[in-house]
Amino acid sequence: MVKSKYLKKDSPTRSILKALSWRVIASAATFAITYVIVRNSSGKTDSEALKFASAIASVDVIAKLILYYLHERLWTNIYWGKYWSKKIWKRNYRKMHKRLEALQNSTFRTKE
């Protein structure tokens, strides 16, 4: 459990490397899917389908790399859910149920 009030964030370099590694995987999938769809549905030759799939994948890489990086930097500033502790969760869960029981008891007593 992190006790510091000021938690460390991911570095911009880490965000860039994560974005690049994901883009390789996602763009390869985009390329393959585009190629299969274009080749099977349009009757284009292999070289035409490869050119088309390459163009789509190229635009996809640039646009989504930028969007992913911005998304990652935004989320690095949000602490919610970043550090999770079972003990804290249990304590908050018990507090919530005690409040609920107290509320139910007070409501029950006022109806009598």
Backbone hydrogen bonds, N-H to C=O, Kabsch-Sander energy under -0.5 kcal/mol:
donor,donor_aa,acceptor,acceptor_aa,energy
3,K,1,M,-0.5
7,L,5,K,-0.8
15,S,11,S,-2.0
16,I,12,P,-2.3
17,L,13,T,-2.5
18,K,14,R,-2.5
19,A,15,S,-2.3
20,L,16,I,-2.6
21,S,17,L,-2.5
22,W,18,K,-2.2
23,R,19,A,-2.3
24,V,20,L,-1.9
25,I,21,S,-1.4
26,A,22,W,-3.1
27,S,23,R,-2.8
28,A,24,V,-1.7
29,A,25,I,-1.7
30,T,26,A,-2.4
31,F,27,S,-2.8
32,A,28,A,-2.4
33,I,29,A,-2.6
34,T,30,T,-2.6
35,Y,31,F,-2.7
36,V,32,A,-2.4
37,I,33,I,-2.4
38,V,34,T,-2.9
39,R,35,Y,-2.8
40,N,36,V,-2.3
41,S,37,I,-2.5
42,S,38,V,-1.9
43,G,39,R,-0.6
44,K,38,V,-0.7
49,A,45,T,-2.6
50,L,46,D,-2.7
51,K,47,S,-2.1
52,F,48,E,-2.4
53,A,49,A,-2.7
54,S,50,L,-2.4
55,A,51,K,-2.2
56,I,52,F,-2.3
57,A,53,A,-2.6
58,S,54,S,-2.3
59,V,55,A,-2.1
60,D,56,I,-2.4
61,V,57,A,-2.4
62,I,58,S,-1.8
63,A,59,V,-2.4
64,K,60,D,-2.2
65,L,61,V,-1.9
66,I,62,I,-1.8
67,L,63,A,-2.2
68,Y,64,K,-2.6
69,Y,65,L,-2.1
70,L,66,I,-2.3
71,H,67,L,-2.4
72,E,68,Y,-2.9
73,R,69,Y,-2.4
74,L,70,L,-2.0
75,W,71,H,-2.3
76,T,72,E,-1.5
77,N,73,R,-0.6
77,N,74,L,-1.2
78,I,75,W,-1.2
79,Y,77,N,-0.6
82,K,79,Y,-2.1
83,Y,79,Y,-0.6
84,W,82,K,-0.5
89,W,85,S,-2.2
90,K,86,K,-2.6
91,R,87,K,-2.4
92,N,88,I,-2.7
93,Y,89,W,-2.4
94,R,90,K,-2.6
95,K,91,R,-2.3
96,M,92,N,-2.3
97,H,93,Y,-2.1
98,K,94,R,-2.4
99,R,95,K,-2.3
100,L,96,M,-2.3
101,E,97,H,-2.7
102,A,98,K,-2.4
103,L,99,R,-2.5
104,Q,100,L,-2.7
105,N,101,E,-2.8
106,S,102,A,-2.5
107,T,103,L,-2.2
108,F,104,Q,-2.5
109,R,105,N,-2.4
110,T,106,S,-1.7
111,K,107,T,-1.0
112,E,108,F,-0.8
112,E,109,R,-0.5
